[in-house]
Every structure is written in structure tokens, then in C-alpha cells.
């Protein structure tokens, strides 16, 4: 449960960073447009991949590699964005930043949940 909550927080942080960097402001609508497709895709893929039943780098990477691009496509559809260079760029940025945030979270989680030697 802790890993799932932390993953969700990491993904929402990505959304907040994007909203702030693009000067859209942090609004409920802005969060919903990007966070809901991302979280929905994440947890749907995680359920199939066993991300929380068999936690580890492999299941994390499978979930990330499938869920983030799916979420980018869903978001583009919601926002009526055409496929093109800007969507590809957003997809690449989304993949890089979400992976960095997820790996950072997982590193912290592993560090603080392992028994002391």
C-alpha cells in the first residue's frame, strides 16, 4: 500500500511541476486533466503487471513503460490535441521525469523500510 501511495504522489508531483512550468496555475481542473489519466492508466497497468504484488524494478518499469504513454494519449484525446511533434515531446518528457520521480521515491522507500544492519 505504501508503494502505491508513494507512486501516486510521485506522479502527481510530475503533474504539478508541469502545471507550474507552463504557468497554467494549479487548479482542480488542471490536475484532473493530467493526473486522472495518468493515475488511471498507472493503476490499471499495475494491476495487470503485478506491480504491488511483486514489487521490484521489473514490474515498476513495465508499468511505467506502458502506463505513461497510454496516459499521454488519453490526455491528448481529452484536450483534443492532434498527434504531432508537441505530443511526442510531451511523451518523452513525461517518460523521463516520471521515471526519475518514481525511482527517487522507490530509492527512499527501500532505504527507509529495510531493517538496520
C-alpha positions as CSV (number, residue, x, y, z in Angstrom):
1,X,0.0,0.0,0.0
2,X,2.8,2.4,0.9
3,X,4.5,1.9,-2.5
4,X,1.2,2.6,-4.3
5,X,0.6,5.8,-2.4
6,X,4.2,6.9,-3.0
7,X,3.9,6.2,-6.7
8,X,0.7,8.2,-6.9
9,X,2.4,11.1,-5.1
10,X,5.4,10.9,-7.4
11,X,3.0,11.0,-10.5
12,X,1.0,13.9,-9.0
13,X,4.3,15.8,-8.4
14,X,5.1,15.4,-12.1
15,X,1.7,16.9,-13.0
16,X,2.1,19.8,-10.5
17,X,5.6,20.5,-11.9
18,X,4.2,20.6,-15.4
19,X,1.3,23.0,-14.5
20,X,3.7,25.3,-12.7
21,X,6.3,25.3,-15.5
22,X,3.7,26.1,-18.1
23,X,2.2,28.8,-16.0
24,X,-1.3,27.3,-16.0
25,X,-1.6,27.5,-12.3
26,X,-2.6,24.6,-10.1
27,X,-6.3,24.2,-10.4
28,X,-8.6,21.2,-9.8
29,X,-9.4,21.1,-13.5
30,X,-5.8,21.3,-14.5
31,X,-4.9,18.5,-12.1
32,X,-7.8,16.4,-13.2
33,X,-7.0,16.7,-16.9
34,X,-3.5,15.3,-16.5
35,X,-3.4,13.4,-13.2
36,X,-6.5,11.3,-13.6
37,X,-5.5,9.8,-17.0
38,X,-2.0,9.2,-15.6
39,X,-3.2,7.7,-12.3
40,X,-5.9,5.6,-14.0
41,X,-3.5,4.2,-16.6
42,X,-0.9,3.6,-13.9
43,X,-3.1,1.6,-11.5
44,X,-4.8,-0.3,-14.4
45,X,-1.4,-1.4,-15.8
46,X,0.0,-2.0,-12.3
47,X,-2.9,-4.4,-11.5
48,X,-2.1,-6.4,-14.7
49,X,1.6,-6.3,-14.3
50,X,1.5,-7.2,-10.6
51,X,3.5,-4.1,-9.6
52,X,2.4,-4.2,-6.0
53,X,2.0,-8.0,-5.7
54,X,5.6,-8.5,-6.8
55,X,7.3,-5.1,-6.1
56,X,10.6,-4.6,-7.8
57,X,12.3,-2.7,-10.6
58,X,11.0,-5.1,-13.3
59,X,7.3,-4.6,-12.6
60,X,7.9,-0.9,-12.0
61,X,9.5,-0.5,-15.4
62,X,6.8,-2.5,-17.2
63,X,4.1,-0.4,-15.6
64,X,5.9,2.9,-16.3
65,X,6.7,1.9,-20.0
66,X,3.0,1.1,-20.7
67,X,1.1,3.4,-18.4
68,X,2.8,6.7,-19.2
69,X,2.4,6.6,-23.0
70,X,-1.2,5.4,-22.6
71,X,-1.9,8.3,-20.3
72,X,-0.3,10.8,-22.7
73,X,-2.6,9.5,-25.5
74,X,-5.6,9.7,-23.3
75,X,-4.7,13.2,-22.2
76,X,-4.3,14.3,-25.9
77,X,-7.7,12.9,-26.7
78,X,-9.3,14.7,-23.7
79,X,-7.6,18.0,-24.7
80,X,-8.4,17.5,-28.4
81,X,-4.7,17.6,-29.3
82,X,-3.5,16.3,-32.6
83,X,-0.8,13.8,-32.8
84,X,2.4,15.6,-33.7
85,X,5.8,16.8,-32.6
86,X,4.5,18.5,-29.4
87,X,2.7,15.3,-28.3
88,X,5.9,13.3,-28.9
89,X,7.9,15.8,-27.0
90,X,5.5,15.8,-24.1
91,X,5.5,12.0,-24.1
92,X,9.3,11.9,-23.9
93,X,9.4,14.5,-21.1
94,X,6.7,12.6,-19.3
95,X,8.6,9.3,-19.6
96,X,11.9,10.9,-18.3
97,X,10.5,12.9,-15.5
98,X,8.1,10.3,-14.2
99,X,10.8,7.7,-14.2
100,X,13.2,9.9,-12.3
101,X,10.5,10.7,-9.7
102,X,9.4,7.1,-9.4
103,X,12.9,5.8,-9.0
104,X,13.7,8.5,-6.4
105,X,10.7,7.6,-4.4
106,X,11.4,3.9,-4.6
107,X,15.0,4.5,-3.5
108,X,13.8,6.4,-0.5
109,X,11.2,3.8,0.3
110,X,13.7,1.0,0.1
111,X,16.3,2.9,2.1
112,X,13.9,3.6,5.0
113,X,12.0,0.3,5.0
114,X,14.9,-2.1,5.2
115,X,16.0,-3.3,8.6
116,X,19.1,-1.7,10.0
117,X,22.2,-3.7,9.8
